[in-house]
Amino acid sequence: MATLSERADALEYEMSRELERRVAERRPIRSPIYLSGIYDPADPRHDMFDALKDDKPFLMGPDPRIPLMPEKPTLMDFFRLRLGHTQHLLQSAKLALTNGHDEKVVLACLLHDISVIGFISGDHGYWGAQLVEPYVDEEVSWAIRAHQVLRFFPDPSVGYEYPEAYIKYFGADFTPEPYIVEAYEQFRNHRYYMTGRLICLNDYYAFDPATTVDLEEFEDIIGRNFRQPAEGLGFDHSPSAHMWRTMNMPTRAL
């Protein structure tokens, strides 16, 4: 008779084999931007061509290697099932809450890097703002877009200095690109400037590993300030629904 441990190992092995069979049946397709840097994005190779060569059908739905999302996913579902390293966002939002800021600022802090941890890093403020724009007040999405720019420019009037961590991250000789400087000149006089600046002030640049914040602390704030579509994020035909669908099913072929 097999021991309990041996039976558990056998079950885990069989589950792993079943997952491999399910993935092999329909080939997950990674987009060129997914592989850019690993391969030259102008390289003629592509996952689709590899699948065709192997006579494999394309995956056109959820990827079996990652957790299945609910039929009508909510923002909380995306936090739990598609976003990694969420403690940075949760710690920033908790700091804003502790500092007595209103719920719009707290929500902006909670979502400010959503693109980095769920979609794409480059120009993350712009992508993040587009992701949430249909579901939040204009002030929140504007601040998320602007924080990407404002973080590079000190504001002594509110005690914001250029983060020392950025010297380590980007190098002492880094200077923002011209489009960032141009955007800063536009943003600094905007009526929502301070909301964007408050994201910077409540950002956790050091990412405190000793602090753990629970998503549930912000459930009510999300409920009051994030317009959750009844159809589920990605299925409501909003201007950013396709972006949520891409996070939901990131290796769908087309």
KEKE-3310 file (N, C-alpha, C; in steps of 0.2 Angstrom, whole numbers, plus 5000, padded with zeros to 4 digits):
npx = (5004:5003:5010:5002:5009:5015:5004:4999:5009:5009:4996:4998:5007:5000:4990:4998:5003:4990:4987:4998:4994:4982:4986:4994:4985:4979:4988:4995:4996:5009:5010:5019:5025:5025:5036:5046:5063:5067:5067:5070:5058:5054:5058:5055:5050:5036:5024:5012:5016:5025:5015:5007:5017:5019:5006:4996:4981:4976:4975:4960:4954:4953:4968:4974:4984:4984:4975:4957:4946:4931:4915:4909:4920:4926:4934:4941:4942:4952:4963:4965:4968:4975:4984:5000:5012:5004:5005:5013:5004:4993:4999:5002:4990:4985:4993:4989:4976:4978:4984:4974:4968:4955:4943:4944:4958:4963:4959:4965:4978:4978:4976:4986:4998:4993:4994:5008:5009:5000:4998:5007:5023:5030:5027:5017:5008:4999:4994:4988:4978:4970:4965:4956:4948:4934:4927:4930:4930:4934:4945:4952:4957:4964:4974:4981:4987:4995:5004:5015:5022:5024:5032:5045:5049:5053:5043:5044:5034:5025:5033:5039:5052:5064:5064:5076:5078:5076:5088:5096:5088:5087:5099:5112:5113:5102:5089:5073:5063:5060:5046:5041:5045:5038:5025:5025:5025:5013:5004:5007:5000:4987:4970:4968:4980:4986:4980:4987:5000:4998:4998:5011:5017:5012:5017:5025:5041:5051:5045:5040:5044:5040:5028:5011:4996:4979:4968:4954:4952:4949:4938:4925:4928:4932:4919:4911:4917:4922:4915:4908:4905:4890:4891:4903:4921:4929:4919:4909:4909:4916:4927:4939:4938:4943:4956:4955:4950:4962:4971:4964:4963:4978:4985:4977:4974:4969)
npy = (4994:5011:5025:5039:5051:5047:5044:5057:5063:5056:5060:5074:5073:5068:5078:5088:5082:5082:5095:5099:5092:5098:5111:5108:5104:5115:5129:5141:5158:5170:5188:5199:5210:5204:5196:5205:5210:5199:5192:5201:5212:5214:5202:5188:5177:5170:5165:5160:5155:5145:5137:5134:5127:5115:5110:5114:5119:5136:5144:5150:5156:5156:5153:5138:5137:5147:5154:5152:5165:5173:5172:5185:5196:5206:5221:5217:5204:5204:5209:5199:5188:5191:5201:5204:5207:5216:5222:5234:5243:5242:5246:5259:5265:5262:5271:5283:5283:5283:5295:5303:5307:5310:5298:5298:5300:5290:5279:5282:5280:5267:5262:5267:5261:5250:5246:5242:5231:5222:5224:5232:5240:5251:5268:5268:5276:5282:5271:5265:5274:5274:5261:5262:5273:5273:5269:5277:5293:5307:5315:5305:5296:5306:5309:5297:5296:5307:5305:5298:5307:5318:5313:5314:5327:5338:5346:5358:5364:5355:5347:5337:5328:5323:5306:5296:5283:5282:5286:5275:5266:5271:5277:5290:5299:5300:5308:5314:5310:5321:5322:5320:5330:5341:5337:5338:5352:5355:5349:5354:5365:5361:5359:5347:5345:5343:5331:5321:5324:5320:5306:5304:5308:5298:5287:5271:5270:5262:5250:5241:5227:5222:5225:5221:5223:5221:5217:5218:5228:5239:5237:5243:5256:5254:5249:5261:5270:5265:5261:5247:5237:5228:5218:5213:5216:5219:5215:5224:5233:5245:5259:5254:5240:5230:5230:5225:5212:5207:5206:5196:5185:5182:5175:5173:5169:5178)
npz = (5000:4996:5004:5013:5009:4997:4989:4988:4981:4969:4965:4963:4953:4943:4941:4936:4924:4917:4916:4907:4896:4893:4890:4879:4870:4864:4858:4868:4864:4863:4863:4852:4860:4872:4871:4867:4868:4873:4861:4845:4842:4828:4823:4812:4818:4828:4840:4834:4821:4826:4832:4821:4813:4821:4819:4828:4836:4840:4856:4862:4872:4890:4899:4904:4913:4922:4936:4934:4930:4937:4929:4928:4931:4945:4951:4963:4960:4950:4957:4966:4958:4946:4948:4953:4967:4975:4987:4987:4981:4990:5002:4999:4998:5011:5018:5013:5018:5032:5033:5032:5020:5007:5000:4986:4984:4991:4983:4971:4975:4978:4965:4957:4951:4944:4931:4930:4938:4932:4918:4909:4910:4905:4902:4912:4920:4911:4904:4915:4919:4908:4909:4920:4918:4913:4925:4936:4945:4936:4942:4948:4938:4931:4940:4942:4929:4929:4940:4936:4929:4938:4948:4946:4948:4961:4974:4984:4992:4997:5003:4995:4989:4976:4974:4983:4980:4967:4962:4964:4956:4943:4940:4944:4934:4927:4917:4915:4900:4886:4883:4895:4903:4896:4898:4912:4913:4908:4917:4930:4933:4933:4938:4946:4950:4964:4968:4960:4965:4978:4976:4974:4986:4995:4990:4991:4990:4995:4997:5009:5016:5028:5031:5030:5021:5020:5006:5009:5017:5009:5003:5005:5001:4988:4983:4984:4976:4964:4949:4946:4933:4928:4920:4921:4923:4907:4899:4897:4886:4887:4884:4888:4890:4882:4887:4900:4897:4890:4901:4908:4899:4894:4885:4874:4857:4847)
capx = (5000:5006:5009:4998:5013:5016:4998:4998:5014:5006:4990:5001:5011:4995:4987:5003:5002:4984:4988:5002:4990:4977:4990:4997:4979:4978:4994:4994:5000:5011:5010:5026:5027:5027:5043:5051:5068:5070:5068:5069:5051:5054:5060:5049:5047:5030:5021:5007:5020:5027:5010:5006:5022:5017:4999:4992:4976:4977:4971:4956:4950:4957:4974:4973:4990:4983:4968:4951:4942:4924:4911:4909:4925:4926:4941:4943:4945:4958:4968:4967:4969:4979:4989:5006:5015:4999:5007:5015:4997:4989:5003:5002:4983:4984:4997:4984:4970:4981:4986:4968:4965:4948:4943:4947:4965:4965:4958:4970:4984:4977:4976:4991:5003:4989:4997:5014:5008:4995:4997:5013:5026:5032:5021:5012:5003:4995:4990:4983:4973:4965:4962:4951:4945:4927:4925:4931:4929:4939:4950:4956:4961:4969:4980:4985:4991:5000:5009:5020:5026:5025:5036:5052:5050:5051:5038:5045:5028:5022:5039:5041:5059:5066:5066:5083:5077:5077:5095:5098:5084:5088:5106:5112:5114:5095:5085:5067:5063:5057:5039:5039:5046:5033:5019:5025:5023:5005:5001:5008:4994:4980:4965:4969:4988:4987:4978:4992:5005:4997:5000:5018:5018:5010:5020:5030:5046:5055:5042:5041:5042:5038:5021:5006:4989:4974:4964:4948:4952:4947:4932:4920:4930:4931:4912:4908:4921:4924:4909:4909:4900:4886:4893:4910:4926:4931:4913:4904:4910:4918:4933:4945:4936:4948:4962:4954:4950:4969:4973:4960:4966:4983:4988:4973:4978:4967)
capy = (5000:5017:5029:5045:5055:5044:5045:5064:5065:5053:5064:5080:5072:5067:5084:5091:5079:5084:5102:5099:5089:5103:5116:5105:5103:5122:5132:5148:5163:5176:5193:5201:5214:5200:5193:5210:5211:5192:5192:5207:5212:5213:5195:5185:5171:5171:5159:5158:5152:5139:5132:5131:5122:5109:5108:5114:5124:5141:5145:5156:5157:5156:5149:5133:5137:5152:5153:5154:5171:5172:5174:5192:5198:5212:5223:5213:5197:5205:5210:5192:5182:5193:5206:5202:5212:5221:5225:5241:5247:5242:5250:5266:5266:5262:5277:5289:5283:5285:5302:5307:5309:5308:5292:5298:5300:5283:5275:5284:5277:5260:5260:5271:5256:5244:5244:5239:5224:5218:5225:5234:5244:5257:5273:5265:5280:5283:5264:5264:5279:5272:5255:5263:5279:5272:5267:5281:5300:5310:5317:5299:5294:5311:5309:5291:5297:5312:5304:5295:5313:5322:5309:5316:5334:5340:5351:5359:5367:5350:5342:5331:5328:5318:5300:5294:5276:5283:5286:5268:5262:5274:5280:5297:5304:5300:5314:5312:5312:5328:5322:5320:5337:5344:5335:5342:5359:5355:5346:5358:5371:5358:5359:5341:5344:5341:5324:5318:5325:5316:5299:5303:5308:5292:5281:5267:5269:5257:5244:5239:5220:5220:5227:5217:5226:5216:5220:5219:5235:5244:5234:5248:5262:5252:5249:5268:5274:5261:5259:5240:5235:5222:5212:5211:5220:5216:5212:5229:5237:5251:5260:5250:5233:5225:5229:5220:5205:5205:5203:5190:5180:5185:5171:5171:5171:5184)
capz = (5000:4996:5010:5011:5006:4991:4985:4987:4976:4963:4963:4961:4947:4937:4939:4932:4917:4914:4914:4901:4891:4891:4887:4873:4865:4861:4860:4870:4859:4867:4858:4851:4865:4878:4870:4865:4872:4873:4854:4842:4840:4821:4820:4809:4822:4831:4843:4829:4816:4829:4832:4814:4811:4825:4818:4834:4836:4844:4862:4860:4879:4896:4899:4909:4917:4927:4939:4930:4932:4937:4923:4928:4936:4948:4952:4968:4957:4947:4963:4969:4953:4940:4949:4957:4970:4976:4993:4985:4980:4997:5007:4997:4999:5018:5020:5011:5023:5038:5033:5032:5014:5006:4997:4979:4985:4993:4978:4966:4977:4977:4958:4953:4948:4942:4925:4931:4941:4929:4911:4905:4914:4901:4902:4916:4922:4905:4903:4921:4919:4903:4912:4925:4917:4913:4931:4942:4944:4932:4946:4950:4932:4929:4945:4940:4923:4931:4945:4932:4927:4944:4953:4944:4950:4968:4975:4991:4995:5001:5006:4991:4985:4971:4978:4983:4977:4960:4960:4963:4951:4936:4940:4946:4928:4923:4916:4911:4893:4884:4883:4902:4905:4893:4902:4918:4912:4907:4923:4936:4934:4932:4944:4950:4952:4970:4969:4957:4969:4984:4975:4975:4993:4998:4987:4995:4986:4997:4997:5016:5016:5035:5032:5026:5021:5017:5001:5011:5021:5005:4999:5005:4997:4981:4982:4984:4971:4958:4946:4944:4928:4930:4915:4923:4919:4901:4895:4897:4880:4889:4880:4891:4891:4879:4891:4905:4894:4889:4908:4910:4895:4891:4879:4869:4850:4843)
cpx = (5004:5005:5005:5002:5014:5010:4997:5003:5012:5000:4993:5004:5005:4991:4992:5003:4996:4984:4992:4998:4985:4980:4992:4991:4978:4984:4992:4999:5002:5012:5018:5029:5029:5034:5048:5056:5071:5071:5067:5062:5049:5056:5054:5046:5041:5027:5016:5010:5022:5021:5007:5010:5021:5010:4995:4987:4978:4972:4967:4951:4955:4963:4974:4979:4989:4976:4962:4948:4935:4921:4911:4914:4925:4934:4944:4946:4951:4964:4970:4970:4974:4984:4994:5009:5010:5001:5009:5009:4994:4993:5002:4995:4982:4988:4992:4979:4973:4982:4980:4965:4959:4949:4945:4954:4967:4964:4963:4977:4984:4978:4982:4996:4999:4992:5003:5013:5003:4995:5004:5016:5028:5026:5015:5006:4997:4991:4985:4977:4968:4961:4956:4947:4937:4924:4926:4930:4935:4946:4955:4960:4966:4975:4984:4989:4996:5005:5015:5025:5029:5031:5043:5054:5048:5046:5039:5039:5025:5027:5040:5048:5059:5068:5073:5083:5078:5084:5098:5094:5087:5095:5106:5112:5107:5092:5079:5067:5059:5050:5037:5040:5040:5026:5019:5023:5016:5002:5002:5003:4987:4976:4966:4976:4989:4985:4984:4998:5005:4999:5007:5020:5017:5012:5025:5036:5051:5052:5043:5039:5040:5031:5016:4999:4985:4969:4957:4947:4949:4941:4926:4922:4930:4923:4909:4911:4923:4917:4910:4904:4896:4888:4900:4915:4929:4925:4908:4905:4912:4925:4939:4943:4941:4954:4961:4953:4957:4972:4970:4963:4972:4987:4983:4975:4976:4961)
cpy = (5006:5021:5035:5050:5053:5045:5053:5066:5062:5058:5071:5079:5071:5073:5088:5089:5081:5091:5103:5097:5095:5109:5114:5105:5110:5126:5139:5153:5169:5182:5196:5206:5210:5197:5198:5211:5204:5190:5200:5207:5212:5207:5192:5179:5174:5165:5156:5153:5145:5134:5129:5126:5115:5107:5108:5120:5129:5141:5151:5157:5157:5151:5145:5133:5142:5151:5156:5160:5169:5174:5182:5195:5205:5215:5219:5206:5198:5206:5203:5187:5184:5198:5203:5208:5218:5224:5233:5245:5248:5246:5257:5269:5267:5269:5283:5289:5285:5292:5306:5310:5307:5301:5292:5297:5293:5278:5276:5280:5269:5257:5263:5266:5250:5242:5240:5232:5220:5219:5226:5240:5251:5262:5271:5269:5281:5276:5263:5268:5277:5266:5257:5269:5278:5271:5271:5288:5302:5312:5311:5297:5299:5310:5303:5292:5302:5310:5301:5301:5316:5319:5311:5323:5336:5346:5353:5362:5362:5345:5336:5332:5322:5311:5297:5287:5277:5284:5279:5264:5264:5276:5288:5302:5304:5307:5312:5314:5318:5328:5322:5327:5342:5343:5338:5349:5360:5354:5350:5363:5368:5358:5353:5340:5340:5333:5320:5318:5321:5308:5299:5304:5302:5286:5278:5266:5264:5250:5240:5231:5217:5222:5223:5221:5222:5220:5222:5225:5240:5242:5240:5254:5260:5252:5256:5272:5271:5258:5252:5238:5228:5216:5209:5215:5216:5214:5218:5234:5244:5253:5256:5242:5228:5224:5224:5213:5203:5202:5197:5184:5182:5182:5169:5173:5177:5187)
cpz = (5000:5002:5008:5007:4998:4986:4984:4981:4969:4960:4960:4954:4941:4936:4935:4925:4914:4912:4908:4895:4888:4888:4880:4867:4861:4863:4862:4866:4863:4861:4857:4857:4871:4877:4868:4870:4873:4865:4851:4840:4832:4818:4817:4813:4826:4834:4838:4824:4819:4830:4826:4812:4814:4824:4824:4833:4841:4850:4861:4867:4884:4896:4905:4914:4923:4930:4934:4934:4933:4931:4923:4933:4939:4949:4958:4965:4954:4952:4965:4964:4947:4942:4954:4961:4972:4983:4992:4985:4987:5002:5006:4999:5007:5021:5019:5016:5030:5039:5032:5026:5012:5001:4990:4979:4986:4987:4972:4968:4976:4970:4954:4949:4945:4935:4925:4933:4937:4921:4908:4910:4911:4901:4907:4919:4917:4904:4909:4921:4914:4905:4916:4923:4916:4920:4937:4940:4940:4936:4947:4944:4930:4934:4944:4934:4925:4935:4941:4930:4933:4948:4952:4946:4957:4968:4983:4995:4999:5003:5002:4987:4980:4975:4978:4980:4970:4957:4959:4958:4944:4935:4941:4940:4924:4923:4913:4904:4891:4885:4890:4905:4902:4896:4909:4918:4911:4914:4929:4938:4933:4939:4949:4951:4958:4971:4966:4962:4975:4983:4976:4982:4997:4995:4991:4991:4988:4998:5004:5016:5023:5036:5027:5027:5017:5012:5004:5015:5016:5001:4999:5000:4989:4979:4981:4978:4965:4955:4942:4939:4929:4926:4917:4919:4913:4897:4895:4891:4882:4884:4882:4892:4888:4883:4897:4903:4892:4896:4910:4906:4891:4886:4874:4862:4847:4847)
residu = (MET:ALA:THR:LEU:SER:GLU:ARG:ALA:ASP:ALA:LEU:GLU:TYR:GLU:MET:SER:ARG:GLU:LEU:GLU:ARG:ARG:VAL:ALA:GLU:ARG:ARG:PRO:ILE:ARG:SER:PRO:ILE:TYR:LEU:SER:GLY:ILE:TYR:ASP:PRO:ALA:ASP:PRO:ARG:HIS:ASP:MET:PHE:ASP:ALA:LEU:LYS:ASP:ASP:LYS:PRO:PHE:LEU:MET:GLY:PRO:ASP:PRO:ARG:ILE:PRO:LEU:MET:PRO:GLU:LYS:PRO:THR:LEU:MET:ASP:PHE:PHE:ARG:LEU:ARG:LEU:GLY:HIS:THR:GLN:HIS:LEU:LEU:GLN:SER:ALA:LYS:LEU:ALA:LEU:THR:ASN:GLY:HIS:ASP:GLU:LYS:VAL:VAL:LEU:ALA:CYS:LEU:LEU:HIS:ASP:ILE:SER:VAL:ILE:GLY:PHE:ILE:SER:GLY:ASP:HIS:GLY:TYR:TRP:GLY:ALA:GLN:LEU:VAL:GLU:PRO:TYR:VAL:ASP:GLU:GLU:VAL:SER:TRP:ALA:ILE:ARG:ALA:HIS:GLN:VAL:LEU:ARG:PHE:PHE:PRO:ASP:PRO:SER:VAL:GLY:TYR:GLU:TYR:PRO:GLU:ALA:TYR:ILE:LYS:TYR:PHE:GLY:ALA:ASP:PHE:THR:PRO:GLU:PRO:TYR:ILE:VAL:GLU:ALA:TYR:GLU:GLN:PHE:ARG:ASN:HIS:ARG:TYR:TYR:MET:THR:GLY:ARG:LEU:ILE:CYS:LEU:ASN:ASP:TYR:TYR:ALA:PHE:ASP:PRO:ALA:THR:THR:VAL:ASP:LEU:GLU:GLU:PHE:GLU:ASP:ILE:ILE:GLY:ARG:ASN:PHE:ARG:GLN:PRO:ALA:GLU:GLY:LEU:GLY:PHE:ASP:HIS:SER:PRO:SER:ALA:HIS:MET:TRP:ARG:THR:MET:ASN:MET:PRO:THR:ARG:ALA:LEU)
# end
